Amino acid sequence: MTSAPLPPRRAAVAALRWIVPGVVVLALGALALTPDARAFLGEGWEALTSSDPAVTRAFVEDLGPAGPLALLAGFVLQAAVPVLPALVMTAVTARAYGPVEGFLLVYLGTLLGAAAGYGLGRALGDTLVRA
């Protein structure tokens, strides 16, 4: 007994269930193998876990305009591929940018992440959302 082939849209959704996580894992693996990226992530980890808020603030100020953009991209990625809890992203943002600017970044990042999740669900259709 042979099974009927899947309709094209359903086959594409089934393939995306494996392709998207595979691409994320490959990208993170490539990032982990890059010495400059590992050094940067190590510096960031030390700055964000430091007991001195001035160290965290200095690290964030060194990032310049890329810092808030990276956090916003992190919120969008977190909403589309929930690997990291949103509470961790919120805590990092509040510690790095303070209560007012941190709140605005978290709010904007959450809105962009929700829009990305909606767009992903709308684009991939009901089949993937139900799966």
VENGIQUI-V67918 format. One record per helix or strand. SS is the DSSP state (@ for helix, = for strand). FROM is the first residue (numbers start at 0). LEN is the number of residues. If there is no record, write none. Layout:
ss=(SS SS)
from=(FROM FROM)
len=(LEN LEN)
This chain:
ss=(@ @ @ @ @ @ @)
from=(7 34 52 64 85 98 125)
len=(26 15 11 16 12 26 5)
